[in-house]
């Protein structure tokens, strides 16, 4: 869910900040291209979660966009914060969308909670013996 929140927020920043400086159309295109496969991988579990909770996925995305738009419109630092977020997301240090946090995480306000399964285990580095 956090990936989808971040995805929608980057889209909103590209729209909301285009009239001012800086404009993020090219940054959003680069973000979209960089994380396209991550988004495709995450779309199926997101759709299953929406179906399980009898929620329309488009309604969910619209809710994210509306909340972000309302908070961004009242924040004079919104575009400056978005610029920093784009800079981080597009840096060479970042290679997965899970490394890109939402600019403003309001998942708790939407009644969302973290998956109880916890994070996926970190694979051992090559050449590192597995613990027993």
N, C-alpha and C positions, 0 to 999 in steps of 0.2 A: 504494500500500500504506500509506503514512504517513497518508493521509486515513482509511483504514479503521481503522488503529490508534487515531487520535485519536477517531474516532466511537465506537468501542467503549469507550475510556477515559472519555469524557464520560458514556456510558450507565452504566458501572460506578460513577462518582462519584455519579450520581443515586441509585443503589441503595445504595451503601455508606455514604453520608453522610446518608441520610434520617433516621436515628434521632438523629443529633446536630444540632448547630447549626454551620453553616447547612445547611438542606435544599435540594436542588437540583432538585426535580421540575419546578418552573416554569421554571427556567433551562434544564433539558434540553429541555423542550418548546419553548422559544424557540430553542434551538440547532438542534433538529430542523427547525423551521419555516424558520429562516434559511438553512440549508444543504441543504434537501431537494433542490433541483434539482442542486446539486453532487454530492450522494450518488447521485442517479439517473444522472447523466452518468458518474460513476466506476464504477458497478456493472458495466457491460458489459465494460470493459477488465479489471477485477478478476476477473470470471468467466472471461474468455478466458485470463488468466494462470494461474488455478487449473486450468483444463482442460489447458493446455499442460504444466503440471507435475504433472498427474494428482493434484491435491489437491482435496478436497471443500471448497467455500467455507465451509460451516457448521463444519467441523472447524477451518479456519483462524481463523474468528471466535471459536470457543470457546477456541482456544489463546491468542489475544490476551486474551480476558476472564480466563482462568485466570492468565496471567502478570501481568496488571495487578492482579487481585484478590490474588494472593500478595504482590506488592510493596507494594500499598496497605495491606494488613492489618498489615504490619510497620512502616509509616511513620507516626509520630504526626502528621506534618505533611500527610498525604495530603489531608484535607478542606480545609485552608487553602490548599494548592497548587491544589486543584481550584477553589476559589472564585476565585483569581486567574486561572486558565485560563478559567473561564466569563466573568469580567469582561472579559477581553481578547477572547474569541471573540464576545461579544455587543456589543462596542463599535462605534461608528459607523465607526471606522478600518478595520474588517475587513469586507470585502465578498465574499470568496471563502474557501472552506474551506482552500485551499492556504496561506492566511496563518495558519492555526491549527496549530501544531506539536503532536505528541503530548505529553502531560504527561511521559511517560517513553518515549523511543524505544528499544525493544529489538528493532528490525527485524534488526540484525546478529546478535543472539543467536538469532534464528529462521532464520538462513541467508538472509535477504533482502538484496538489494543494490540500489543505485540503478540506474535505467534507464540504459543506456549511450548512449541517444540524447541525453541532456542535457536541460536545461530548454527549454521552448518560447521562441522569440525574443520579445523585448518589442516590441510594435508601436510605431511612431513616433507621437509626439503629433501631433494635427491641426495643420496649418500648419507643421510641421517638414519641411524638404526631406529626402528620402532621400539617404543617402550613396552615392556611386558609387565 
